[in-house]
Amino acid sequence: MNMLVPGTVENWDIILDFNKMSTGKIPRNEMGRVLGMCGEHYRCRMAKTWMLNTNTMINALYKMAGVFIDKDTKEKIKLTSKNFTDDMFEHIHPSQVWKKYGGTAEEPT
């Protein structure tokens, strides 16, 4: 796998782990800033965004908001509470994913 090699086209896969977080505890401002920055500076680079360990309320809110999200963007966002690794590893090499998400990479210290 190549990462940020000049002359190559690369896409980003983003992993957001909600870790069974309640809806009221989600850091909305911080998430908005990060996603806004990605959209502003890295436009058209998102391959897929994985929202892991989402709860029922987050899933319901996403379904309601999904009405306002265009089809191409919706296809790039995947919410899951479990069994995500098979689908994820079709897009991301396991060496680029931390072990706690089923990959082989060590977490940075």
C-alpha positions in Angstrom: 0.0 0.0 0.0 1.2 3.5 -0.7 0.5 6.4 1.5 0.7 10.0 0.2 3.0 9.1 -2.6 3.5 12.0 -5.1 1.8 11.3 -8.4 -0.7 8.8 -7.0 -4.4 9.2 -6.4 -5.4 8.3 -2.9 -8.6 8.1 -1.0 -9.2 8.3 2.7 -11.1 5.9 4.9 -12.2 7.4 8.2 -13.0 5.3 11.3 -15.2 7.0 14.0 -15.6 4.8 17.0 -18.6 5.7 19.1 -17.8 2.9 21.6 -21.4 2.6 22.7 -21.4 6.3 23.5 -24.7 7.8 24.4 -26.1 10.4 22.0 -25.7 13.2 24.5 -22.0 12.5 25.0 -21.0 12.7 21.3 -18.5 15.6 20.8 -20.6 17.2 18.0 -18.5 20.4 17.8 -15.2 18.6 17.5 -16.6 16.1 15.0 -18.1 19.0 12.9 -14.7 20.7 12.9 -12.8 17.6 11.8 -15.3 16.6 9.1 -15.6 20.3 7.9 -11.8 20.5 7.6 -11.7 17.2 5.7 -14.4 18.5 3.3 -12.7 21.8 2.8 -9.1 20.7 2.4 -9.4 17.1 1.2 -12.5 17.4 -1.1 -13.3 14.2 -3.0 -10.8 12.1 -1.1 -13.2 10.3 1.2 -13.6 6.7 0.1 -15.6 5.6 3.1 -16.4 6.7 6.6 -16.9 3.9 9.1 -19.0 4.8 12.2 -18.4 1.9 14.6 -20.3 0.8 17.7 -23.2 3.1 17.0 -26.3 2.9 19.2 -30.0 2.8 18.1 -30.4 6.5 18.5 -27.5 7.4 16.3 -28.7 5.0 13.7 -32.2 6.6 13.8 -30.8 10.1 13.6 -28.7 9.1 10.6 -31.7 7.6 8.9 -33.6 10.8 9.4 -30.7 13.0 8.2 -30.2 10.6 5.3 -33.1 12.2 3.4 -30.9 15.3 3.0 -27.6 13.5 2.0 -27.0 12.8 -1.6 -26.8 9.2 -2.8 -23.1 9.2 -3.6 -22.2 10.4 -0.1 -24.6 8.0 1.6 -22.8 5.1 -0.1 -19.6 6.3 1.5 -20.9 6.2 5.0 -21.4 2.9 6.9 -22.8 2.7 10.4 -22.3 -0.5 12.2 -22.6 -2.0 15.7 -20.7 -5.2 15.0 -19.4 -7.5 12.2 -17.7 -4.8 10.2 -14.3 -6.1 9.5 -15.1 -8.2 6.4 -16.6 -5.3 4.6 -14.0 -2.8 5.9 -11.0 -5.0 4.8 -12.3 -4.9 1.2 -11.4 -1.2 1.3 -8.6 -0.9 3.9 -5.6 -3.1 4.2 -5.4 -4.7 7.7 -1.9 -3.3 8.3 -3.4 0.2 8.3 -6.0 -0.6 11.0 -5.4 -0.8 14.7 -5.6 -4.3 16.3 -8.6 -3.3 18.4 -10.5 -3.0 15.2 -9.3 -6.3 13.8 -6.3 -5.0 11.9 -2.6 -5.7 12.5 -1.3 -2.2 13.3 -0.2 -1.1 16.7 -1.8 2.0 18.3 0.6 5.0 18.4 1.8 5.8 21.9 
